[in-house]
Amino acid sequence: MFDFTGRHVLVTGGSSGIGAVIASAFMEAGARVIITGTREAVEPQLIPAGAEYHSLRLEDRDSVHGLANSLGKLDILVNNAGGTSMPEDFDAAIDANLKGVHALTSACMPLLEQSDHEGGAAVVMIASMMAIFGNSMFPGYSAAKAGMLLLTKSLAQQWGGKGVRINALAPGPVRTRMTERYADDPVYGPATAQRMALGRWGEPKDIAGPALFLASPAAAFITGECLVVSGGYMIAEA
């Protein structure tokens, strides 16, 4: 559906889950893809075939700037890395999911500004539906993702004149390693699926298509926006 032949793409948190599927989709569309993870090194068979792996910790600014300085060229940045813990460390959640994302995006901007990608260089923020309504279990994650949406709008205003588009995706309930305990819960899992108009939990591949669209020339006149990808969760009556 999309052609990214010769394009340079960075997908953070690309060694598993949504990030890995997005990275694979870009590679299938012809892109050269770099992915990041928190481990110093990973076995090649554990990451998308053909991807280049770099270690990155978003809370470590030296790590962030070291990665940005090593890239050489960049057309598309997918800010997917993040997460939280149970019980949640509020400061750590904000640092990784918002402050680290801002630091990396800012560090990559000089390269993105030089891109000749048709329709403009693109940044895709992977937010969450928890950016739109609160979550009592993960207030830090929810607050950080809400901040990411305003960061998307602010950076889109700042960099639009320099040929860089910045948009966000807000996934709904998607089965990943981080969420499988909830998806497989005999009460919560089916109840959540029942709320969604499509009647099922999402899969990481459901997020990859929208991510490629927002990075493609087909979205050349879209910036500063958030596309909700929730299977209809967000339109439920109650």
N, C-alpha and C positions, 0 to 999 in steps of 0.2 A: 504493500500500500504506500510506502514511503521510500525515498531513495536518499540515503545519507552517505553515498560513496565519497570517500576521501575526507570526511568530516572527523574532527577530533572531539571526542566526548568524554567527560569525566562524570562518573556516577559514584557518589559517596555511599557508603554502606552497601556496596554492590556485590558482596560475597554471599548473600543469602536473601531469601524472601523477595519482596517487591523490587529491591534494588538489583538483584541478580537477574530477574526476569526482564526488567527494563534494559539492563546492559546487554543481555542476549538479543533482545529485539533490535537494538541499535546495530549490533554486529551483523545480524541477519539482513539489515538494510544497508550494509556496506561501510559502516563507520569503524574507525579505529577507537577502541574504548579502553579507558583506564578506570579501574574500580578501586575503592578503598575499603579497608576493614581495620579493626583495632589490633589484630594480631600482627606480630612482626613479620611473619611469613606464613603462607598457606600452601598446602599441596596443590599442584596444578589441577588435579581432578576434582578439587572442591570448589573451583570457581568457574564461571562461564568460559567455555573453550575459546581461546584466542584473546582473552582479556589480559591486560597488563595490571598487575597488582601492586598497590602501594599501601603501606601502613599509615594510618592517620588517626589521631585523637583530636577531635574538634575543641576540646577544652585546653589543649596544649597549643598555644599560639606559635611556638617555634615549629611544631609539626605542620601547622596550617601553612605558614609562609614557606617552609621548606618544600612542601608539595607544590604550591603555586609556582615557585621559582624553578621547579624542575620540569615544567610542562612544555615550554617552548612554543606551543600553539594550542589554542582552544577555541572551539566554535559553540559548544553546548555544555552547560553545567547542570547536572541534576542533583539537587540537594536532598538526598534521601536519608542520609545517616542521622541517627538519633535514637531515642528510646527513653525508657525510665526503669525504675526498679520498684520492688515491693518489700518493705515500705519505701515510699518515695523520698528522695533527698531533693528538696525544692530547689536549692541553689544549683545543684548538679544538673537538674533537669533544664533549668533556664540557660545554664552555661553551654550545654551541649546542643540543645534544640533551637536556641535563638542566637546567643552571642557568638557561638562557634560558627553557625551558618553565616552570620553577617561578616565575620572575619574572613572566612574563606571566599565568599562572594566578592568582597571588596578586594581581596588579594588577587583574584582572577580577572577583575575588570579590565586591567590594561591589555591582557591577551584577548579577551572577548571583544574589546573595542577594535582590535586589529582584524577581526574575522571578516571574510568576504562571503560568509554563508548567505545564500539567497533568503531574503526576508528578514535578515538581521541575525546576529548571534542571539542565543536564547539561554535563559536560566529558567529551570522548572523547579519550583519548591514543592516538596512533598509534605503537605500540611496534614490535617486530620479533620474529621467532622467534629472532634473535640475542641477545635478552634472556634466553633460556632455556638456550642453550648457547653456548660460546665461539666466537670466530672469530679465527683467527691473523692474518688480513689487516687486520682493523679492530677491535683491542682497545678503542679509545676509544669507538667507536660501540656496540659490544656492551655495554661497561660502563655507558654512559650509558642505553641502553635498559633494562638490568636495573634501574638506579636509578629509571627512570621507573615501573616496575611497583611498586616499594616506595613511591615518591612517590604513586602512585595510591591505594594502600591508606591511606597516612598522611593525605592530604588528604580522602579519603572519610570517615575517622573524624573529622577536624577540622570538616568542613563539613556532614556529614549532618544534624545537628540544625537547620541553618539552611536546609534545603530544597535543597541542591545535591548531585547525584549525580555521582560521578567513576568512570569505568571506562576500560579500555584494550582496544585491539585489537592482536594480534600477528600481522601478516601473514606468510605464508610467501613462497616465491618468486613474485614478481609482476613482470611485464614493465613497466618504466617506462624513462624516459630514463636513470635512474641505473643500471639493471640490464640494459639491453638487450645490452650487450657480453657478459654472462654467459649470458643467455637464447639469444643467437644463436651462442654458441661451439659448434662442431660436436661437441665431446666433452661439455663440462659441461652444455650446455642439455638434450640428450636424457637424459643420466644423471640429472639432477635431476628431470625430468618422470617418469622411470621409477620413481623412489623414491616419488612421490606416489600415493596411492590413486586419485585421479581422473585420473592420467596426463597432466597438462598443467600448464604454468605458469599462474598466475593473471593476471587482467587487473584494472586499477584498478576496474572496475565490480563486481568480486567483493568489494571492500572497502566500497563505498558502502552496500550494503544493511545489513550489520551495523552500520555507523556510525549510520545513521538509526534502526535498531532501538534501540541503546543510548541514543540521545537522545530516544526517544519515550516516551509514557505506557505503552506495552506493557512497558517495562523499569523501571517505577516502583519495583519492589522489588529492584532490582539496583544495587549500588554496591560499589566497591572490588574489582571483579573484572577478570580478563583473559580475553577471548575469543580463542582461537587460530583464525586463518583461514588455513589452510595447505594446503588441498586434500588433507589426509591425510599431509603430509610428516612431521608430528610423531608419527605413529603407526606409522611404518615399523619393521620388525623390525631393520633394520641400515642 
